[in-house]
Amino acid sequence: MGVRMSFGDDVLGYFTERLDVERLRRAAVGVVRQAKRNKAFQESRWIGLAIDGTGAGRSREKKCEGCRPIRNKKKEIVGYHHTLVMVSVVGTGLSLPLDVEPYGPGDSEYAAGQRLLQRAVKNLGSRFADYSVVDGEFATAPFLHTVGDMGMKVVARLKGNLPELSQAAQQRFASKPPDRKFQDGRDRVEIWDADDFDPWDTLRWKTVRVIRYRQHKPDGKVVEAYWLTDFSKSEAGSQALYRMAKSRWEIENQGFNDAKNRYGLEHICHHQPNSLLINWLIIALTLTLERLYRNRYLHRGSHRVLEAVDLYRLLWISLGRLPDSS
């Protein structure tokens, strides 16, 4: 960069305490919306938003109020870490992390995920995405209603937290052949699909559609999962729902794994709420920009070509907020 003096984690940590989180969020939203305008997702029929949680910055001792305990099977505390939920564009051939929401003492992945999804849809616009794909703990009536109120369909993992529906689906699909078979690369996939399951008491849907897929790997391994949705069969076929369900893993593999292994999400240089959030948001924005420029051509605009150091300085300056004059 041509900077004469080196600087360490402390400088970066205290500097990020003073940056504007909302300005950085608006920058990420602007990039993703511009990508859609520039037809970056034109090869995909459906655009999804996936949400999921993870931990970062593991330590042996509690270093701040945001550190949450890590417990073993015996419920003993074996360490501490910070926890966050991420939302990412999925199902388009481009996994674009968009925003993050931390959760601390007294909070949960479920509550933070709802806040995050509502903010993402508000910032992107209600017509940006077609569906939300989530893990089984989000398969509750309040969350499913919230997604519907935001103008999206939902594809959620069906697990033991809905025992009656889960048992009904298992019993029905066990006694019938698959409704569809197809190849997914080298894998052979079988799908069972029924759209007339009864909703549970608090769910305001008329019926629940459930799919079961069995994915046969070349080495003989079989992957099986059940998913529920409010997509009708006329809106999305079995194979389309399978693709939506599988897009759930993009936030794991291309979101958290890449962010931790290649971009330093695990590293925490400063245990301060704003600093932590800024660092996570910059990583998400970096992933999104890198993928757009590597996999799609994003128009540069009318400004002159800048050196890397100039882009770096402009980024930090634009993220700053003016001091309170009062």
C-alpha positions as CSV (number, residue, x, y, z in Angstrom):
1,M,0.0,0.0,0.0
2,G,3.0,2.3,0.3
3,V,2.2,3.2,3.9
4,R,5.4,4.0,5.8
5,M,4.2,2.9,9.3
6,S,2.7,-0.5,10.0
7,F,-0.3,-0.9,12.2
8,G,-1.7,-3.8,14.2
9,D,-5.0,-5.2,15.5
10,D,-5.4,-2.5,18.1
11,V,-5.5,0.4,15.6
12,L,-7.9,-1.5,13.3
13,G,-10.0,-2.4,16.4
14,Y,-10.4,1.1,17.8
15,F,-10.9,2.5,14.3
16,T,-13.8,0.2,13.5
17,E,-15.6,1.2,16.8
18,R,-16.4,4.5,15.1
19,L,-17.5,3.3,11.6
20,D,-21.2,3.6,10.5
21,V,-22.8,0.1,10.3
22,E,-25.9,1.3,8.4
23,R,-23.8,2.9,5.7
24,L,-22.0,-0.3,5.1
25,R,-25.2,-2.3,5.0
26,R,-26.6,0.1,2.4
27,A,-23.5,-0.4,0.3
28,A,-24.0,-4.2,0.3
29,V,-27.6,-3.9,-0.6
30,G,-26.8,-1.5,-3.4
31,V,-24.3,-3.9,-4.8
32,V,-26.7,-6.8,-4.8
33,R,-29.6,-4.8,-6.3
34,Q,-27.2,-3.5,-9.0
35,A,-26.3,-7.1,-9.7
36,K,-29.9,-8.0,-10.3
37,R,-30.5,-5.0,-12.5
38,N,-27.4,-6.0,-14.5
39,K,-29.0,-9.4,-15.1
40,A,-26.5,-11.3,-12.9
41,F,-29.3,-13.8,-12.0
42,Q,-30.9,-14.1,-15.4
43,E,-30.1,-17.7,-15.8
44,S,-32.1,-18.6,-12.6
45,R,-35.8,-18.9,-12.4
46,W,-35.9,-18.4,-8.6
47,I,-34.0,-16.1,-6.3
48,G,-33.7,-17.3,-2.7
49,L,-32.6,-15.8,0.6
50,A,-31.0,-18.3,3.1
51,I,-30.4,-17.5,6.7
52,D,-28.3,-19.5,9.2
53,G,-26.2,-19.0,12.3
54,T,-22.6,-19.7,13.3
55,G,-20.0,-19.0,15.9
56,A,-16.8,-17.1,15.5
57,G,-13.8,-16.1,17.6
58,R,-13.5,-19.0,20.0
59,S,-11.6,-18.2,23.3
60,R,-11.0,-20.0,26.6
61,E,-12.1,-17.0,28.7
62,K,-15.0,-14.6,28.4
63,K,-13.7,-11.4,27.1
64,C,-16.8,-9.3,26.7
65,E,-20.6,-9.4,27.3
66,G,-21.2,-10.6,23.8
67,C,-19.2,-13.8,24.4
68,R,-21.5,-16.8,24.7
69,P,-20.5,-20.0,26.4
70,I,-19.7,-23.2,24.5
71,R,-20.9,-26.3,26.3
72,N,-20.1,-30.0,25.8
73,K,-22.5,-32.9,26.0
74,K,-22.4,-32.7,29.8
75,K,-23.4,-29.1,29.7
76,E,-20.0,-28.0,31.0
77,I,-18.6,-24.7,29.7
78,V,-15.5,-25.5,27.6
79,G,-15.0,-22.1,26.0
80,Y,-16.6,-18.9,24.6
81,H,-17.4,-17.5,21.2
82,H,-19.4,-14.8,19.4
83,T,-22.5,-15.9,17.5
84,L,-24.1,-14.3,14.4
85,V,-26.8,-15.0,11.8
86,M,-26.0,-14.4,8.1
87,V,-28.4,-13.8,5.2
88,S,-27.2,-14.7,1.7
89,V,-28.7,-14.7,-1.8
90,V,-28.8,-18.3,-3.0
91,G,-30.2,-20.5,-5.8
92,T,-28.8,-18.3,-8.6
93,G,-25.4,-19.7,-9.2
94,L,-24.0,-16.8,-7.2
95,S,-23.9,-17.0,-3.4
96,L,-23.8,-13.4,-2.2
97,P,-23.7,-12.8,1.6
98,L,-25.6,-9.7,2.3
99,D,-26.0,-8.9,5.9
100,V,-25.3,-10.3,9.4
101,E,-27.0,-9.9,12.8
102,P,-25.2,-10.8,16.0
103,Y,-27.0,-12.3,19.0
104,G,-25.8,-12.2,22.5
105,P,-27.0,-13.0,26.1
106,G,-30.7,-13.8,26.2
107,D,-31.0,-13.8,22.4
108,S,-31.3,-16.7,20.0
109,E,-30.6,-17.7,16.4
110,Y,-34.3,-17.8,15.8
111,A,-35.0,-14.3,17.0
112,A,-31.9,-12.8,15.4
113,G,-32.8,-14.6,12.1
114,Q,-36.2,-13.0,12.0
115,R,-34.8,-9.5,12.6
116,L,-32.2,-10.1,9.9
117,L,-34.6,-11.4,7.3
118,Q,-37.1,-8.6,7.9
119,R,-34.3,-6.0,7.5
120,A,-32.9,-7.7,4.4
121,V,-36.3,-7.8,2.6
122,K,-37.1,-4.2,3.6
123,N,-33.7,-3.0,2.2
124,L,-33.8,-5.1,-0.9
125,G,-37.5,-4.7,-1.7
126,S,-40.4,-7.1,-1.4
127,R,-40.0,-8.3,-5.0
128,F,-36.3,-9.0,-5.0
129,A,-36.5,-12.7,-3.8
130,D,-39.0,-15.4,-4.4
131,Y,-38.4,-17.7,-1.4
132,S,-36.6,-18.1,1.9
133,V,-34.9,-21.4,2.7
134,V,-34.2,-22.2,6.4
135,D,-33.3,-25.0,8.7
136,G,-35.8,-26.9,10.8
137,E,-35.7,-24.7,13.9
138,F,-37.3,-21.9,11.8
139,A,-40.2,-24.1,10.9
140,T,-42.6,-22.5,13.3
141,A,-46.0,-20.8,12.5
142,P,-44.8,-17.3,13.5
143,F,-41.8,-17.4,11.3
144,L,-43.6,-19.0,8.3
145,H,-46.3,-16.3,8.6
146,T,-43.6,-13.6,8.8
147,V,-42.1,-14.8,5.5
148,G,-45.5,-14.9,3.9
149,D,-46.3,-11.4,5.0
150,M,-43.1,-10.2,3.4
151,G,-44.3,-11.6,0.0
152,M,-42.1,-14.7,-0.2
153,K,-42.6,-18.4,-0.2
154,V,-40.7,-20.6,2.3
155,V,-38.8,-23.8,2.0
156,A,-38.0,-25.2,5.5
157,R,-36.4,-28.4,6.7
158,L,-38.9,-30.8,8.3
159,K,-37.4,-32.4,11.5
160,G,-38.6,-33.8,14.8
161,N,-39.7,-30.4,16.2
162,L,-42.9,-31.0,14.2
163,P,-43.5,-34.7,15.2
164,E,-47.0,-35.2,13.9
165,L,-46.3,-33.8,10.4
166,S,-42.9,-35.6,10.3
167,Q,-44.4,-38.9,11.2
168,A,-47.3,-38.5,8.8
169,A,-44.9,-37.8,5.9
170,Q,-42.7,-40.7,6.8
171,Q,-45.6,-43.1,6.9
172,R,-47.1,-42.0,3.7
173,F,-43.9,-41.9,1.6
174,A,-42.7,-45.2,3.0
175,S,-45.6,-47.1,1.4
176,K,-45.3,-45.6,-2.2
177,P,-42.7,-45.4,-4.9
178,P,-41.1,-42.0,-5.7
179,D,-43.0,-39.5,-7.7
180,R,-39.9,-38.5,-9.7
181,K,-36.4,-39.7,-10.5
182,F,-33.6,-37.7,-12.2
183,Q,-29.9,-37.3,-12.3
184,D,-28.1,-34.5,-10.4
185,G,-24.6,-34.6,-11.8
186,R,-23.3,-38.0,-10.9
187,D,-26.0,-38.5,-8.2
188,R,-29.3,-40.3,-8.7
189,V,-32.2,-38.5,-7.0
190,E,-35.6,-39.8,-6.0
191,I,-38.4,-37.5,-4.9
192,W,-41.7,-38.0,-3.0
193,D,-44.1,-35.1,-3.2
194,A,-47.5,-34.5,-1.6
195,D,-49.4,-31.2,-1.0
196,D,-52.3,-32.2,1.1
197,F,-50.9,-32.6,4.6
198,D,-52.9,-31.0,7.4
199,P,-51.4,-27.9,9.0
200,W,-50.8,-27.8,12.8
201,D,-53.1,-25.8,15.0
202,T,-51.3,-22.5,14.9
203,L,-50.4,-22.5,11.2
204,R,-52.8,-20.6,9.0
205,W,-52.0,-22.4,5.8
206,K,-54.8,-24.4,4.3
207,T,-52.5,-27.4,3.5
208,V,-48.8,-28.2,3.8
209,R,-46.7,-29.5,1.0
210,V,-43.9,-31.9,1.9
211,I,-41.2,-33.4,-0.2
212,R,-38.8,-36.2,0.6
213,Y,-35.7,-36.7,-1.4
214,R,-33.2,-39.5,-1.5
215,Q,-29.8,-38.6,-3.1
216,H,-27.8,-41.7,-4.1
217,K,-24.0,-40.9,-4.3
218,P,-21.6,-42.8,-6.6
219,D,-19.9,-44.3,-3.5
220,G,-23.2,-45.8,-2.3
221,K,-23.9,-43.1,0.4
222,V,-27.5,-42.0,0.6
223,V,-28.6,-38.5,1.7
224,E,-32.3,-38.2,2.7
225,A,-34.2,-35.2,3.9
226,Y,-37.8,-33.9,4.3
227,W,-38.8,-30.3,3.6
228,L,-42.1,-28.4,3.9
229,T,-43.2,-25.5,1.8
230,D,-46.2,-23.3,0.8
231,F,-45.3,-23.5,-2.9
232,S,-48.1,-25.1,-4.8
233,K,-47.4,-27.8,-7.4
234,S,-48.5,-25.4,-10.2
235,E,-45.9,-22.8,-9.0
236,A,-42.9,-25.1,-8.5
237,G,-42.4,-28.7,-9.5
238,S,-40.7,-31.3,-7.4
239,Q,-37.3,-30.9,-9.1
240,A,-37.4,-27.1,-8.6
241,L,-38.2,-27.6,-4.9
242,Y,-35.3,-30.0,-4.6
243,R,-33.0,-27.3,-6.0
244,M,-34.4,-24.7,-3.6
245,A,-33.8,-27.1,-0.6
246,K,-30.3,-27.8,-1.7
247,S,-29.6,-24.1,-2.0
248,R,-29.8,-24.0,1.8
249,W,-26.2,-25.5,1.9
250,E,-24.8,-22.6,0.0
251,I,-24.7,-20.4,3.1
252,E,-22.8,-23.1,4.9
253,N,-20.3,-24.0,2.2
254,Q,-19.9,-20.7,0.3
255,G,-20.8,-18.4,3.2
256,F,-19.4,-19.5,6.5
257,N,-16.7,-21.9,5.3
258,D,-15.2,-19.5,2.8
259,A,-15.5,-16.6,5.3
260,K,-13.7,-18.5,8.0
261,N,-11.1,-20.4,6.0
262,R,-10.2,-17.6,3.5
263,Y,-11.3,-14.3,4.9
264,G,-10.7,-14.4,8.6
265,L,-14.2,-14.5,10.0
266,E,-13.0,-16.5,13.0
267,H,-10.4,-13.8,13.9
268,I,-11.6,-11.1,16.3
269,C,-9.2,-8.2,16.8
270,H,-11.4,-6.2,19.2
271,H,-14.3,-7.4,21.5
272,Q,-16.5,-4.4,20.9
273,P,-20.0,-4.7,19.4
274,N,-19.7,-2.1,16.6
275,S,-16.2,-3.3,15.7
276,L,-17.3,-6.9,15.5
277,L,-20.2,-6.1,13.3
278,I,-18.2,-3.9,11.0
279,N,-15.6,-6.6,10.5
280,W,-18.3,-9.3,9.7
281,L,-20.1,-6.9,7.3
282,I,-16.8,-6.0,5.5
283,I,-16.1,-9.8,5.0
284,A,-19.6,-10.3,3.6
285,L,-19.3,-7.4,1.2
286,T,-15.8,-8.6,0.2
287,L,-17.2,-12.1,-0.7
288,T,-20.0,-10.5,-2.7
289,L,-17.8,-8.1,-4.6
290,E,-15.2,-10.8,-5.4
291,R,-17.8,-13.2,-6.7
292,L,-19.6,-10.7,-8.8
293,Y,-16.4,-9.5,-10.5
294,R,-15.0,-13.1,-10.9
295,N,-18.2,-14.8,-12.1
296,R,-20.2,-11.9,-13.6
297,Y,-19.3,-8.7,-15.3
298,L,-20.5,-5.8,-13.1
299,H,-20.4,-2.5,-14.9
300,R,-17.7,-0.2,-13.4
301,G,-19.4,3.1,-14.0
302,S,-18.0,6.4,-15.4
303,H,-15.3,7.0,-12.9
304,R,-11.6,6.6,-13.8
305,V,-9.7,3.5,-13.0
306,L,-8.3,3.7,-9.5
307,E,-5.3,2.1,-7.9
308,A,-6.0,-0.5,-5.2
309,V,-4.7,1.8,-2.4
310,D,-7.1,4.6,-3.6
311,L,-10.1,2.2,-3.6
312,Y,-9.1,1.1,-0.1
313,R,-8.9,4.6,1.3
314,L,-12.2,5.6,-0.3
315,L,-13.9,2.6,1.2
316,W,-12.8,3.5,4.7
317,I,-13.6,7.2,4.3
318,S,-17.1,6.4,3.0
319,L,-17.8,4.1,6.0
320,G,-16.9,6.8,8.5
321,R,-19.5,8.9,10.3
322,L,-19.1,12.5,11.3
323,P,-18.5,13.2,15.0
324,D,-21.4,14.6,17.0
325,S,-21.0,18.4,16.8
326,S,-23.1,18.9,20.0
